[in-house]
Amino acid sequence: MAELSRDVCALIQNEIALDPDVVVANDTELLLSGLVDSLGVVQIVAWLEDRFAMQIDPADVVFENFETPGRIVEFVAGLQPTSL
């Protein structure tokens, strides 16, 4: 899970964050802070689907699962516990 955590933070930091000066860590608030917008969430979902060759149910794309990079990792771990 540490590798996924680093990769999620790097993805957000380098490609998605609306403020490139913010250092993204596991506990960085993504949505309420405005660091990531709805398009960014879509990009994260697409990246996860590609990386794990899976489909994420749109009903699972909720604030609680995408609040921080750490929550994203927990969400994916719950879907693919043996892949991490």
C-alpha positions as CSV (number, residue, x, y, z in Angstrom):
1,M,0.0,0.0,0.0
2,A,2.9,2.4,0.5
3,E,3.7,2.3,-3.2
4,L,0.1,3.1,-4.1
5,S,0.1,5.9,-1.6
6,R,3.2,7.4,-3.1
7,D,1.8,7.0,-6.6
8,V,-1.6,8.6,-5.7
9,C,0.1,11.6,-4.0
10,A,2.5,12.0,-7.0
11,L,-0.4,11.8,-9.5
12,I,-2.3,14.5,-7.6
13,Q,0.7,16.6,-7.0
14,N,2.0,16.5,-10.6
15,E,-1.0,16.2,-12.8
16,I,-4.3,17.1,-11.0
17,A,-3.7,19.6,-8.1
18,L,-5.1,23.1,-8.9
19,D,-2.4,24.6,-6.7
20,P,1.0,23.1,-7.7
21,D,2.6,24.7,-4.6
22,V,0.8,22.5,-2.2
23,V,2.7,19.4,-1.2
24,V,0.3,16.4,-1.3
25,A,0.6,13.9,1.5
26,N,-1.7,11.1,2.7
27,D,-3.7,13.4,4.9
28,T,-4.0,16.3,2.4
29,E,-7.5,17.5,2.1
30,L,-8.4,17.3,-1.6
31,L,-12.0,18.3,-2.1
32,L,-12.9,20.7,0.7
33,S,-9.7,22.7,0.2
34,G,-10.4,23.0,-3.5
35,L,-7.1,21.3,-4.4
36,V,-9.0,18.8,-6.6
37,D,-12.2,19.6,-8.5
38,S,-14.7,17.2,-10.0
39,L,-12.7,16.8,-13.1
40,G,-9.7,15.9,-11.0
41,V,-11.8,13.2,-9.3
42,V,-12.7,11.8,-12.7
43,Q,-9.0,11.7,-13.6
44,I,-8.2,9.9,-10.4
45,V,-10.9,7.3,-11.0
46,A,-9.7,6.7,-14.6
47,W,-6.2,6.3,-13.4
48,L,-7.2,3.8,-10.7
49,E,-9.3,1.9,-13.3
50,D,-6.4,1.7,-15.7
51,R,-3.8,0.8,-13.0
52,F,-5.9,-2.0,-11.6
53,A,-7.8,-3.1,-14.7
54,M,-11.2,-2.6,-12.9
55,Q,-14.3,-0.6,-13.0
56,I,-15.2,1.7,-10.2
57,D,-19.0,1.9,-9.6
58,P,-20.1,5.5,-9.9
59,A,-22.0,5.0,-6.6
60,D,-18.6,4.6,-4.9
61,V,-17.3,8.0,-6.2
62,V,-18.3,9.8,-3.1
63,F,-16.6,12.4,-0.8
64,E,-15.7,9.9,1.8
65,N,-13.7,7.7,-0.6
66,F,-11.8,10.7,-2.2
67,E,-11.4,13.1,0.7
68,T,-7.6,12.5,1.0
69,P,-5.0,10.4,-0.8
70,G,-5.1,8.1,2.3
71,R,-8.8,7.6,1.9
72,I,-8.4,6.8,-1.8
73,V,-5.8,4.1,-0.9
74,E,-8.1,2.7,1.7
75,F,-11.0,2.6,-0.8
76,V,-8.9,0.8,-3.4
77,A,-7.6,-1.6,-0.8
78,G,-11.1,-2.5,0.1
79,L,-11.8,-3.3,-3.6
80,Q,-8.6,-5.1,-4.4
81,P,-7.0,-6.3,-1.1
82,T,-4.7,-8.8,-2.8
83,S,-3.4,-6.4,-5.5
84,L,-1.7,-4.0,-3.2
